[in-house]
């Protein structure tokens, strides 16, 4: 972490964050953690937090939870949260699969966002991609009926895999005929700008829990 990220961590982690490995057994009581009852949006893989902070700032009525493995990214996100005086954001560090299996209740999330997950572009590594049938089924069970999963990637083959896997999950229904129009609320990040400069097109998918 940079010095600024480290200082933001020291100032905010005890109030805003938790290690997934340190969570008590059972589902997280989000109402207690946020001090209010509100719909919960989970972002898996928040990176450096550019989109996360912007979306949380734009929707103060929503409780936003970001899960990320890299401390530097969470430190940067806490810096962004400080600069925007965010009160509706909490952070978790660790494995998202463990989080969903052990600490997220069935029918509890209003939305799950997965923007630009690691594409593992080499064919021999495709099995490491997050969006696989077993994970997608787990994810779907954690959404409330009518809740959505919003995916975005700039790797065409991974986008096609996401579409195939989510379409095959009986608990999910595509809100669109194929790719979703790019939602205006999803900010254009530096990451997406670099992808466009490299000639890669971002594709969005929005599926709804039936």
C-alpha positions in Angstrom: 0.0 0.0 0.0 1.0 3.6 -0.5 1.5 5.8 2.6 -1.9 7.4 1.9 -3.7 4.1 1.6 -2.1 2.8 4.7 -3.2 5.8 6.7 -6.7 5.5 5.3 -6.7 1.9 6.4 -5.5 2.8 9.9 -8.2 5.5 10.2 -11.2 3.6 8.8 -10.7 -0.2 8.7 -12.0 -0.9 12.2 -15.3 0.8 11.5 -15.7 0.1 7.8 -14.0 -3.3 7.2 -13.6 -6.9 8.3 -11.5 -9.9 7.2 -13.9 -12.6 5.9 -11.8 -15.2 7.8 -12.5 -13.3 11.1 -16.3 -13.1 10.7 -18.4 -15.0 13.3 -20.2 -18.0 12.1 -23.5 -17.4 10.3 -25.0 -14.7 8.1 -23.8 -11.1 8.5 -26.4 -8.8 10.2 -26.2 -6.0 7.6 -28.8 -3.9 9.4 -26.7 -3.9 12.5 -23.4 -3.3 10.7 -24.8 -0.3 8.8 -27.0 0.9 11.6 -30.1 0.9 9.4 -32.3 -1.3 7.3 -31.8 -0.9 3.5 -31.3 -3.0 0.4 -27.8 -4.5 0.2 -25.7 -4.4 -3.0 -22.6 -6.6 -3.0 -19.7 -5.9 -5.4 -17.3 -8.7 -5.9 -13.8 -7.5 -6.9 -13.9 -3.8 -6.3 -10.3 -3.3 -7.4 -9.1 0.3 -6.6 -12.7 1.3 -5.8 -13.3 3.9 -8.5 -16.7 2.6 -9.6 -17.6 1.4 -6.1 -17.2 4.8 -4.6 -19.0 6.6 -7.4 -22.0 4.2 -7.3 -22.2 4.3 -3.5 -22.1 8.1 -3.6 -24.9 8.2 -6.2 -27.2 5.9 -4.2 -27.1 6.9 -0.5 -30.3 5.0 0.1 -28.5 1.7 -0.6 -26.1 -0.2 1.6 -23.0 -1.1 -0.4 -20.7 -3.9 0.4 -17.4 -4.4 -1.5 -15.3 -7.6 -1.3 -11.7 -7.6 -2.5 -8.6 -9.6 -1.8 -6.0 -6.8 -2.2 -5.4 -4.5 0.7 -4.1 -1.7 -1.5 -7.4 -1.6 -3.4 -9.4 -1.5 -0.1 -7.1 1.2 1.2 -7.6 3.3 -1.9 -11.4 2.8 -1.6 -11.3 4.0 1.9 -9.5 7.1 0.7 -12.3 7.7 -1.8 -14.9 7.1 0.9 -13.3 9.7 3.1 -13.2 12.3 0.2 -16.9 11.7 -0.5 -17.9 11.4 3.2 -19.6 8.0 2.4 -21.6 6.4 5.2 -23.3 3.7 3.2 -20.2 1.6 2.4 -18.6 -1.4 4.1 -15.6 -3.5 3.1 -14.7 -7.2 3.3 -11.3 -8.7 2.5 -11.0 -12.3 1.4 -12.6 -15.0 -0.7 -16.0 -14.1 -2.2 -17.0 -17.8 -2.5 -16.4 -18.3 1.3 -18.4 -15.2 2.0 -21.4 -16.3 -0.1 -21.3 -19.8 1.3 -20.9 -19.0 5.0 -21.9 -15.4 5.7 -24.6 -14.3 3.2 -28.1 -15.5 3.8 -30.4 -17.0 1.2 -32.7 -14.4 -0.5 -30.8 -11.4 1.1 -29.1 -9.4 -1.6 -30.8 -6.8 -3.8 -28.0 -6.9 -6.3 -24.5 -8.4 -7.0 -22.1 -6.6 -9.2 -19.0 -8.2 -10.8 -17.2 -5.7 -13.0 -14.1 -6.8 -14.9 -13.3 -10.0 -13.1 -9.9 -11.6 -13.8 -10.4 -13.0 -17.4 -7.7 -15.7 -17.1 -7.3 -15.3 -20.9 -5.2 -18.5 -21.5 -7.4 -21.5 -22.4 -5.7 -23.7 -19.8 -6.7 -21.2 -17.1 -10.4 -20.8 -18.0 -11.3 -23.2 -15.2 -10.1 -20.5 -12.8 -12.6 -17.9 -13.9 -15.1 -16.9 -11.3 -18.3 -17.2 -13.3 -18.7 -21.0 -13.4 -22.0 -22.9 -13.1 -21.6 -23.9 -9.4 -20.7 -20.3 -8.4 -23.5 -18.8 -10.5 -26.0 -21.1 -8.8 -24.7 -20.1 -5.3 -24.9 -16.4 -6.3 -28.5 -16.8 -7.5 -29.7 -18.3 -4.3 -28.4 -15.3 -2.3 -30.4 -12.8 -4.4 -33.9 -11.7 -3.3 -36.6 -12.6 -5.9 -36.4 -9.8 -8.4 -32.8 -9.1 -7.4 -30.2 -8.7 -10.1 -26.7 -9.7 -11.0 -24.8 -7.2 -13.1 -21.7 -8.4 -15.0 -19.3 -6.5 -17.1 -16.1 -7.6 -18.9 -14.0 -6.4 -21.8 -12.9 -9.9 -22.8 -15.3 -11.2 -25.5 -14.8 -14.9 -24.8 -15.4 -14.4 -21.1 -18.5 -12.4 -21.9 -19.8 -15.2 -24.0 -19.1 -17.7 -21.2 -20.9 -15.5 -18.7 -23.9 -15.3 -21.0 -23.9 -19.1 -21.5 -23.5 -19.9 -17.8 -26.1 -17.4 -16.5 -28.6 -18.4 -19.2 -28.3 -22.0 -18.1 -29.0 -21.2 -14.5 -32.8 -21.8 -13.8 -33.0 -19.2 -11.0 -31.9 -16.4 -13.4 -33.6 -14.7 -16.3 -31.9 -12.3 -18.7 -33.5 -8.9 -18.6 -32.5 -8.3 -22.2 -32.1 -10.3 -25.4 -28.4 -11.0 -25.0 -26.2 -8.1 -24.0 -27.6 -5.4 -21.8 -27.4 -1.7 -22.9 -24.6 0.0 -21.0 -26.2 1.3 -17.9 -25.7 5.1 -17.5 -25.1 4.7 -13.8 -22.0 2.5 -14.3 -19.1 5.0 -14.3 -16.5 4.9 -17.1 -13.3 4.0 -15.1 -9.7 4.4 -16.1 -9.6 0.6 -16.5 -12.4 0.7 -19.1 -10.8 3.6 -20.9 -7.6 1.6 -21.2 -9.5 -1.4 -22.5 -11.1 0.8 -25.2 -7.7 2.2 -26.1 -6.5 -1.4 -26.6 -9.5 -2.2 -28.8 -11.5 -4.2 -26.3 -15.3 -3.6 -26.1 -17.0 -3.9 -22.7 -20.2 -6.0 -22.6 -22.7 -5.8 -19.9 -25.1 -8.6 -18.7 -28.0 -8.1 -16.4 -29.8 -11.1 -15.1 -32.8 -11.2 -12.6 -33.6 -13.7 -9.9 -36.9 -15.4 -10.7 
